[in-house]
Amino acid sequence: MTVEQGVGGNQDQFPIGMRVLAVDDDLTCLMVLETLLRKCQYHVTTTSQARMALKILRERRNDFDLVISDVHMPDMDGFHLLEKVGLEMDLPVIMLSANGDPKVVMKGITHGACDYLLKPIRIEELKNIWQHVVRRKKTDNRNNVDSAVKPHSQSGEATSDHKLNKKRKDQNGEEDDDLDENGNDNDDPSSQKKPRVVWSVELHRKFVSAVNHLGIDKAVPKKILELMNVEKLSRENVASHLQKYRLYLRRISTVANQHANMAAALVSTDASYLQMGGSLTGYGLHNVAGNGQFHNGAGYRSVNPNGMLGRLNSPAGMSIHGLPSSGMVQVASHAQGGRNHLTTNQRQFQSGISNADVLQGMPVSLELDQIQTNNKGLNYIRQHIPPATETTTAAFPPDMSMVVGSGSNGSFMVGASEKPLLLDHGRCNENWSNASAHSTGSTTLFLDHCDVPSRSSLPIHLQGTKADLGCRVASAGSNGAQMMSNAPQQSWDRLAAPSYNHFNNVGSSSVNLSIQDNGVVDMINQRWDANNASLLRTPSFSSTGQSNFLDTSSVKHNGLSVEIPRVSIARQPNQQHNLQTGHSHFGSLEDVAGFMTTREWTR
Amino acid sequence: MAAHVSLCAFLAVGPQQQLQPSLHIPPQAKQGKVVVVGVEPTYLGLGKTGLPVWMLVGFGAERLGADMNRLLALLFHQGVLDEQFLQLQQLQDETSPNFVSEVVTIFFHESEKLLTSLRSLLMMVEGDDDQDHEGGLEYGKIGVHLNQFMGSSSSIGAKRVRNVCLAFRAASDHHNRHGCLRALEQLEHEYCYLKNKLHEFFQLEQQKVLAAGVRYPMNHYNNNNNINS
């Protein structure tokens, strides 16, 4: 691996001096690419590891204009990296591959790649890649009101994203194209390092509720902005966020659809869960409730967690990244909107759950650093559930952290592994044992743990659901997604005390945070399809629990030690998530979380 | 160019031959000018200087270059290499004078590893013939390796190697063990052939560099020339 220091680009003679980061595990191609890029007079930094690439980017985000990455890499899927880079640093990413299969190309585009090049790379192709940088800069400059924002800043890039990703499936022109309307200062007051808006839990919660209020299909940034009624938030910020959110949901639904059979197999037959799930279709996470159906989780293997998780991660990452609650909120809103037949309480639960789920789906890893045991999650929950008050890491954050946690910082909470979290509405206890039997992936165990702590923190009336959620969320993943079955009626107190211990024990033993592809994702998909409602509940629960869990225990899975302390639930807007470790886990968690959340409202 | 032709007639030194006659190159030679002294007169019986004529007049590099081109042309004709290799050559310049050979060296190094992995994976699959489930895992890994092999071989322009990888991958997708074995053997064969030819090519290049460093002033030689003798 050759890493050269990239000097600040010479912008005067652009594209000469454009700073490119090249990532490819194949040393031959990497060297050829590097030389080709040098021939184009770009500044090149190379690395053969995706993790190192992310590390470099995080440390020196402003030192690069463009990222070129291979699709197939051993340590991290290229799509995963793509999403992360797109969300965190908002840099244009070009994919590289020897495989020109249209499906793979489409996958790259949907994940947000600016371009997709086939090997062997020709210099003519590289001579034009600077256009992607210019495009982004132009849109940013147009959107940025604050002249102090550097040209490289990527805030308010909704439009640019729109333009750059026309091929994206969810680009259906719903977003407000009014670029002339310059919003307020793009900087969120709480953001410190970057000029971009940081979507805090609170902000995301509002966003999701606004979107749900409008309906995901009809939500336009302008109206969302009005509903949110947040100062210093521009329409572009909202548009960009909305786009990412939609992508995320779409990705999750795609993942879920692909594994409908898995979900079906895992669907819990628990009537109560079904009721809870209500109309939440595709929310298959809760499938495993107490039936031990999770064993089928082994089926997930077919799913390529990297791909899926990568996809999930991006929206999740987005959400997590500052929007832990937003994912949840959206989910919740959807759940609420969709479930006419649900009782109010159930709705609340669902919203809470959905939030939790969303959170879980969200690439918590991004937020993990930011996620502290705070009340943000709770606030979110509160929105839907009146009594929600100060509870550590309100369901929302814990969920997020749970999911995210696993992803980021190596502390992968439930289902951190590439496998999608199998949120199981079922009883945690039952599921746990069942889940242990599965060895689909190392995910979701974390959730179980999370659930426990969160229970205590959740509002009383939510506790029941939270517990369920917690169990469920945790189950996905490791060893076939241990499903925690939570008796929906369990009171928080009841759960908190005995279940915590139980879960802790179970979690530590069964947490298998190994990242496994396919299995979890499949499972989650199936689950989602089967039981939407239960899934919703679980995530929130687990997230809360997770935060606590994370803080207190460390799960070792497949040699990956979950750094619980790192996975802090609390999301602080000014905190940059640090995904230095456990990327693989993160990916899985994120994906799972994202996956789950998207399932939530996808129905 | 009659003189040229006649000079070549004395060219008895093949490209592989080390031009190391008992030539004592005085310090002046280091500047690119060689005053031929002390050369064994019996050395190939070439000219008065005793050195190969083409070397004396600075045709060494050209000759080697011609050989290189001929080799390349052959490889292109055979489909072993494609224009990507030419692109690599164009990338070689003063800033990266050994670029092509460096890249190819890396390619060889990585390819050996890939081939070893492929062979061991296929051997593993053999044992699990009846278990498709297990074979699937190996075939999956084979596919991954092949993908990388395809990427690297296409990046340096190794067309035939890449095509064999394609066929190999197709066989592996169908879990066709026999087909995979055949493809692997073919791949190893193609790879060995390519490696040998490229080694030869780089040897020529090395010699060309050496030869280019030894230059005799034409007029000086001509003044003392007695080639036709």
Interface residues (C-beta under 8 A of the other chain):
Chain A: D25 D26 L27 T28 C29 M31 V32 L33 T35 L36 R38 K39 D70 H72 S97 A98 N99 K119 P120 I121 R122 I123
Chain B: Q84 Q87 L88 L91 T95 S96 F99 E102 V103 I106 F107 E110 V144 N147 Q148 M150 G151 S152 S154 S155 I156 G157
